[in-house]
Each structure stands twice: as C-alpha cells, then as structure tokens.
Amino acid sequence: MRILVVYIDLIFAANLLIDGILLWLTSWLVKLKVTWWRLFLSALVGALYVVMMFVPELSFLYTFLIKFGLSVFMLWIAFGFRSLQSYLRALGAFYIINFAAAGGIVGIHYLLQSSGDIWNGIMFTSSGGQAYRLKIGFWFVLALLPLVLLMFKLIQSSRSRREQLDTYIGEVTVEIDGVSVTCSGLLDTGNRLSDPLTGIPVMVMESSLWEGHLPASWKGRLTQTGADTLLLEADGQSFAWQDRMRLVPYRGVNRGASFMLALKPDSVMIKLGEDTFYSKRVLIGLDGGTLSGDGAYRAVIHPDLTHKDSAVEAPAGKVMC
C-alpha cells in the first residue's frame, strides 16, 4: 500500500503567498490602491479555501458557483466596492492574471518534458478517446509562478509605455526641391533647439533619410566628424542643396558646445492625431545616428511647430498623406 504524505502547512503558506501576489498584481493592473491588511485578509481567505479540500465533508464547496463566489468575495475584501464598473474591471483583471500564470506554468512544464514523459501521461478512456494526465510538482509551480508573473508585468508595462508614447508620435512630411520624405516623428515637449540668430525652430531627423541627396563623402561621418568640417569639405563640390545648409550651435548632455548640420526645407507638414500642422519657418537638423532603438520614430518634432493656433489647411496642390 502506497502512503501519501501531505504537508498542509506548506500548502497553506504557498497559497497564501500566491494569492497575495495575484491580488497585488491585480491592483497594479487596474490601478487600485490596496492596504496591506486587506491584501493579507483576502489572501488568507483564499488559502483557507484550498486547505478545506482535504476535508471530505466539505467537498460540496468545490463547485463552479462557490469558486466564482469566493473570487468575488476575495476581491471585495481586498478592494471594497467603489462602483460596479471598477469592480468588474478588477474581477476581469484577476482572472486574466490567473489564467496567464496557469498557462505560463503549464507551457514551461510542457517545454521541459521529454517525449517519454509525454507518452507516459497519455491515457485511453473507455469510450476510445484520449486524455492526458498532467503532473506538475508543487515546488515547480512555486518556483515558476514569480517568474511568469514578472514576465506578465514587464510585458504589460512595456505595452502601457508604448501606448503612452504613441500619443506623442505623428507623421512628418518634409519637402525640399520637389523631394518629399515622410517618416514618424516624436513630439518632444522639452525640445528648445533653435537657430540662435533667427529663432527658427529645429526639427531633428535621421540623416539616413536624406542619404541619397547629400554628398557621398558624408556617409557615415556625421557622428564622427564635426559639422563645420563637413561643410568646408563640401565647399566647391557639386551639391544642389549647398545654399540650404545651415550650422546650428547646440549643447548636448554632458558635452560641450557643438554644431549640427541643418537643411532649410520648402515646407514641413505634421499630422498629430486629428490635427495637421503646416510650416515653412523651420530647419531640419541632421542626426547621424538612430533616434529610436526600436524604430518607433525617426524625427524629433519641435513643440513650436504644433501650436494649436498654427494648425492650418495645407495649401492647394499639396497632397496630404
């Protein structure tokens, strides 16, 4: 006869910790404040419920309605009832986190199994169907749960940051001598770069966007060679936009004063949300590097170019993309 030993105290402590983490992550996801004693009390109720499954007389408690009612009760203990909408959001987030954690643990467990383990878990039912017996160790679940939840939190945080960033990203179209270049641009409200002599705002773009229209000798040198040196090298060469070139002094972070090469465009059109801005009084600063590591934007928009009072219709003949 095989003897099965169950350490109820360990199961209780583990579920207390797990429920506490799940409830805390729920509060973070729906942005609801929760006090530590409410969190502990709610997790305590969940842990006690798990321990009750070892009492045969209480087997009637393990039905769908009782389980769902317990989750509703736990959320009421943790967050209270502020409004029906807030309560339903917390309930949905709680189940999404639970399903994500369970799915992540099962998925990792499946990846770590060998073909022999998988075949040993397959069973044939009396009706001729197949079933799979899933055996996941207690310590395996306890070790992986924090990792799975951390991954969920990081992914959700990254998504939130990207959504926040997207509200400041618009479409930029610059036209010079009939050449039109369109890219994504980030509105930088802290950008104050402008030509000190004329006060014209400077919008920075990656130089690679204009690579085919700049001197071939400049390729790959904008980040290494001074802008004034490059401009002197181009003097006397056949360069159609030479009269449009400007040198804009600026001071970078932890760097001394330097110069940036800039182009004087014919026009700049910026689409930001539902608004469209059109300007001729602007300079295009050329950056030799990559402005965004993930390629989300390739230009930095000066805030002066997006004032509400400067939003006008594009002139006749211009095609708005």
C-alpha positions as CSV (number, residue, x, y, z in Angstrom):
1,M,0.0,0.0,0.0
2,R,1.3,3.4,-1.0
3,I,1.3,6.1,1.7
4,L,0.7,9.7,0.6
5,V,2.0,12.4,2.9
6,V,0.5,15.9,2.5
7,Y,2.1,18.9,4.3
8,I,-1.0,21.1,4.8
9,D,1.1,23.8,6.4
10,L,3.3,24.2,3.3
11,I,0.3,24.2,1.0
12,F,-1.4,26.8,3.1
13,A,1.7,29.1,3.2
14,A,2.3,28.7,-0.5
15,N,-1.3,29.5,-1.4
16,L,-1.3,32.5,1.0
17,L,1.8,33.8,-0.9
18,I,0.4,33.0,-4.3
19,D,-3.0,34.6,-3.7
20,G,-1.3,37.7,-2.2
21,I,0.9,38.1,-5.3
22,L,-2.1,37.6,-7.7
23,L,-4.2,40.2,-5.8
24,W,-1.3,42.7,-5.6
25,L,-0.7,42.3,-9.4
26,T,-4.5,42.8,-9.9
27,S,-4.3,46.1,-8.0
28,W,-1.3,47.2,-10.1
29,L,-3.0,46.3,-13.4
30,V,-6.3,48.2,-12.7
31,K,-4.5,50.9,-10.7
32,L,-6.4,50.4,-7.4
33,K,-4.8,51.2,-4.1
34,V,-4.9,48.4,-1.6
35,T,-3.8,48.3,2.1
36,W,-1.6,45.5,3.3
37,W,-4.1,44.2,5.8
38,R,-6.9,43.9,3.2
39,L,-4.5,42.1,0.9
40,F,-3.4,39.7,3.7
41,L,-7.0,39.1,4.8
42,S,-8.2,38.4,1.2
43,A,-5.2,36.0,0.6
44,L,-5.9,34.3,3.9
45,V,-9.5,33.5,2.8
46,G,-8.2,32.0,-0.5
47,A,-5.5,29.9,1.3
48,L,-8.1,28.6,3.8
49,Y,-10.4,27.6,1.0
50,V,-7.6,25.5,-0.6
51,V,-6.9,23.7,2.7
52,M,-10.6,22.8,3.0
53,M,-10.4,20.4,0.0
54,F,-8.6,18.0,2.4
55,V,-11.8,17.7,4.4
56,P,-14.1,15.2,2.7
57,E,-17.3,16.6,4.3
58,L,-16.7,20.0,2.6
59,S,-16.4,18.6,-1.0
60,F,-19.6,20.4,-1.9
61,L,-17.7,23.7,-1.7
62,Y,-15.7,22.8,-4.8
63,T,-18.3,23.7,-7.5
64,F,-18.1,26.4,-10.1
65,L,-20.6,28.8,-8.3
66,I,-18.8,28.5,-5.0
67,K,-15.4,29.1,-6.6
68,F,-16.6,32.1,-8.5
69,G,-18.4,33.5,-5.5
70,L,-15.2,33.1,-3.5
71,S,-13.2,35.1,-6.0
72,V,-15.9,37.9,-5.9
73,F,-15.7,37.8,-2.0
74,M,-11.9,38.0,-2.1
75,L,-11.9,41.0,-4.3
76,W,-14.5,42.7,-2.1
77,I,-12.2,42.2,0.9
78,A,-9.1,43.5,-1.0
79,F,-10.6,46.5,-2.8
80,G,-14.1,47.1,-1.4
81,F,-16.9,48.1,-3.7
82,R,-16.5,51.6,-5.2
83,S,-18.6,51.1,-8.3
84,L,-19.9,48.3,-10.5
85,Q,-17.6,49.2,-13.4
86,S,-14.5,49.3,-11.1
87,Y,-15.4,46.0,-9.5
88,L,-15.9,44.3,-12.9
89,R,-12.6,45.6,-14.1
90,A,-10.8,44.2,-11.0
91,L,-12.6,40.8,-11.5
92,G,-11.7,40.6,-15.1
93,A,-8.0,41.5,-14.4
94,F,-7.9,39.0,-11.6
95,Y,-9.0,36.1,-13.8
96,I,-6.7,37.3,-16.7
97,I,-3.7,37.2,-14.4
98,N,-4.7,33.8,-13.0
99,F,-5.1,32.3,-16.5
100,A,-1.9,33.9,-17.7
101,A,0.0,32.5,-14.7
102,A,-1.5,29.0,-15.1
103,G,-1.0,29.0,-18.8
104,G,2.6,30.1,-18.4
105,I,3.4,27.4,-15.9
106,V,1.8,24.6,-18.0
107,G,3.6,25.9,-21.1
108,I,7.0,25.9,-19.5
109,H,6.3,22.5,-17.9
110,Y,5.4,21.1,-21.4
111,L,8.6,22.6,-22.9
112,L,10.8,20.9,-20.3
113,Q,9.2,17.5,-20.8
114,S,10.8,14.7,-22.9
115,S,8.9,12.7,-25.4
116,G,8.9,9.7,-22.9
117,D,7.2,11.8,-20.2
118,I,4.5,12.9,-22.6
119,W,3.7,9.4,-23.8
120,N,3.6,8.1,-20.2
121,G,1.0,10.7,-19.4
122,I,-1.4,9.7,-22.2
123,M,-4.4,7.6,-21.2
124,F,-7.2,6.0,-23.3
125,T,-10.7,6.3,-22.0
126,S,-13.4,3.6,-22.1
127,S,-15.1,5.4,-24.9
128,G,-12.0,5.2,-27.1
129,G,-10.9,8.8,-26.6
130,Q,-7.6,10.1,-25.3
131,A,-6.8,12.0,-22.2
132,Y,-3.5,13.5,-20.9
133,R,-2.6,13.2,-17.2
134,L,-0.8,16.4,-16.2
135,K,1.5,16.1,-13.2
136,I,3.2,19.3,-12.1
137,G,5.2,19.3,-8.9
138,F,4.3,21.7,-6.1
139,W,7.8,23.2,-5.9
140,F,7.9,23.6,-9.7
141,V,4.7,25.7,-9.5
142,L,6.1,27.7,-6.6
143,A,9.4,28.4,-8.3
144,L,7.9,29.4,-11.7
145,L,5.0,31.5,-10.5
146,P,7.0,34.6,-9.6
147,L,8.9,34.4,-12.9
148,V,5.7,34.0,-15.0
149,L,4.0,36.9,-13.2
150,L,7.2,39.1,-13.6
151,M,7.2,38.4,-17.3
152,F,3.5,39.4,-17.4
153,K,4.1,42.6,-15.5
154,L,7.1,43.5,-17.8
155,I,5.1,42.9,-21.0
156,Q,2.1,44.9,-19.7
157,S,4.4,47.8,-18.6
158,S,6.1,47.8,-21.9
159,R,2.7,47.9,-23.7
160,S,1.5,50.8,-21.5
161,R,4.7,52.8,-22.2
162,R,4.3,52.2,-25.9
163,E,0.6,53.3,-25.8
164,Q,1.7,56.4,-23.9
165,L,4.4,57.1,-26.4
166,D,2.1,56.6,-29.4
167,T,0.1,59.6,-28.3
168,Y,3.1,61.8,-29.0
169,I,4.1,60.2,-32.3
170,G,2.9,61.7,-35.6
171,E,3.6,61.6,-39.3
172,V,6.2,64.1,-40.6
173,T,6.5,65.1,-44.3
174,V,9.3,67.3,-45.4
175,E,9.7,68.7,-48.9
176,I,12.9,70.1,-50.4
177,D,13.1,71.0,-54.1
178,G,10.4,68.5,-55.1
179,V,11.9,65.8,-52.9
180,S,9.4,64.6,-50.3
181,V,10.4,62.4,-47.3
182,T,7.9,61.0,-44.8
183,C,8.6,59.4,-41.5
184,S,7.3,59.0,-38.0
185,G,8.2,61.8,-35.6
186,L,8.1,62.1,-31.8
187,L,6.8,65.3,-30.3
188,D,9.4,66.4,-27.7
189,T,7.8,69.0,-25.4
190,G,11.2,69.7,-23.8
191,N,13.0,70.4,-27.1
192,R,14.1,74.0,-27.3
193,L,16.7,73.7,-30.1
194,S,16.5,76.7,-32.5
195,D,18.8,78.8,-34.6
196,P,20.1,81.5,-32.2
197,L,20.3,84.1,-34.9
198,T,16.8,83.8,-36.4
199,G,15.0,81.9,-33.6
200,I,13.8,79.4,-36.2
201,P,12.9,76.0,-34.5
202,V,14.9,73.0,-35.5
203,M,13.3,69.6,-36.1
204,V,15.9,66.8,-35.9
205,M,15.7,63.9,-38.4
206,E,18.0,60.9,-39.1
207,S,20.4,61.8,-41.8
208,S,19.9,58.4,-43.5
209,L,16.5,59.6,-44.7
210,W,18.3,62.1,-46.9
211,E,21.4,59.9,-47.7
212,G,20.7,59.9,-51.5
213,H,20.6,63.7,-51.7
214,L,23.7,64.5,-49.5
215,P,27.4,64.4,-50.6
216,A,28.6,60.8,-50.8
217,S,31.7,61.7,-48.7
218,W,29.4,62.5,-45.7
219,K,28.1,59.0,-45.5
220,G,28.7,57.5,-42.0
221,R,30.7,60.6,-40.9
222,L,28.0,62.8,-39.4
223,T,28.5,61.3,-35.9
224,Q,32.4,61.3,-36.1
225,T,33.4,64.5,-37.9
226,G,32.4,68.0,-36.9
227,A,29.6,69.6,-38.9
228,D,31.7,72.6,-39.7
229,T,34.4,70.4,-41.2
230,L,32.0,68.5,-43.4
231,L,30.5,71.8,-44.6
232,L,34.0,73.1,-45.6
233,E,34.7,69.8,-47.4
234,A,31.6,70.3,-49.5
235,D,32.6,73.8,-50.5
236,G,33.2,74.0,-54.2
237,Q,31.7,70.5,-54.8
238,S,28.6,69.9,-56.9
239,F,25.9,69.8,-54.2
240,A,22.4,71.0,-55.2
241,W,21.4,71.9,-51.7
242,Q,24.5,73.7,-50.6
243,D,22.7,77.0,-50.3
244,R,20.2,75.4,-48.0
245,M,22.8,74.2,-45.5
246,R,23.0,75.8,-42.0
247,L,25.2,75.3,-39.0
248,V,23.2,75.3,-35.8
249,P,25.1,75.5,-32.5
250,Y,23.8,73.4,-29.6
251,R,24.9,71.9,-26.3
252,G,24.4,68.1,-25.8
253,V,24.0,66.3,-22.5
254,N,27.4,66.0,-20.7
255,R,29.0,67.6,-23.8
256,G,30.4,71.0,-24.7
257,A,29.1,73.3,-27.4
258,S,28.9,71.8,-30.9
259,F,27.4,72.3,-34.3
260,M,24.6,70.4,-36.1
261,L,24.1,70.4,-39.9
262,A,20.7,71.6,-40.8
263,L,18.7,71.9,-44.1
264,K,16.2,74.7,-44.9
265,P,13.1,72.9,-46.4
266,D,10.4,74.3,-48.6
267,S,7.7,73.0,-46.2
268,V,7.0,70.7,-43.3
269,M,3.7,69.0,-42.7
270,I,3.0,67.3,-39.4
271,K,0.0,65.1,-38.7
272,L,-0.5,64.5,-34.9
273,G,-3.7,62.8,-34.0
274,E,-6.6,64.6,-35.7
275,D,-4.6,67.8,-36.2
276,T,-2.4,68.8,-39.2
277,F,0.2,71.5,-38.9
278,Y,2.0,73.1,-41.8
279,S,5.1,75.3,-41.6
280,K,7.8,76.8,-43.7
281,R,9.7,78.5,-40.9
282,V,11.7,75.5,-39.7
283,L,15.1,73.9,-40.1
284,I,15.8,70.2,-40.4
285,G,18.7,69.1,-38.2
286,L,20.6,66.0,-39.4
287,D,21.4,63.4,-36.8
288,G,24.0,60.8,-37.9
289,G,22.7,58.1,-35.6
290,T,19.4,56.3,-34.8
291,L,16.9,58.4,-32.7
292,S,14.9,55.4,-31.6
293,G,16.3,51.9,-30.9
294,D,13.1,50.1,-31.9
295,G,12.5,52.4,-35.0
296,A,9.3,53.8,-33.5
297,Y,10.2,57.3,-34.8
298,R,13.0,58.8,-37.0
299,A,12.4,62.5,-36.3
300,V,12.0,64.7,-33.2
301,I,9.4,67.4,-33.6
302,H,9.9,70.8,-32.1
303,P,6.9,71.8,-29.9
304,D,6.6,75.2,-31.6
305,L,5.6,73.5,-34.8
306,T,2.5,72.0,-33.2
307,H,0.8,75.0,-31.6
308,K,-3.0,74.9,-31.9
309,D,-3.1,78.4,-33.3
310,S,-0.7,77.4,-36.1
311,A,-2.8,74.5,-37.3
312,V,-3.9,75.4,-40.9
313,E,-5.1,73.8,-44.0
314,A,-2.4,72.6,-46.4
315,P,-2.1,74.9,-49.4
316,A,-3.6,74.0,-52.8
317,G,-1.5,71.5,-54.7
318,K,-0.2,69.7,-51.6
319,V,-1.2,66.1,-51.2
320,M,-1.7,65.1,-47.5
321,C,-0.8,61.5,-46.7
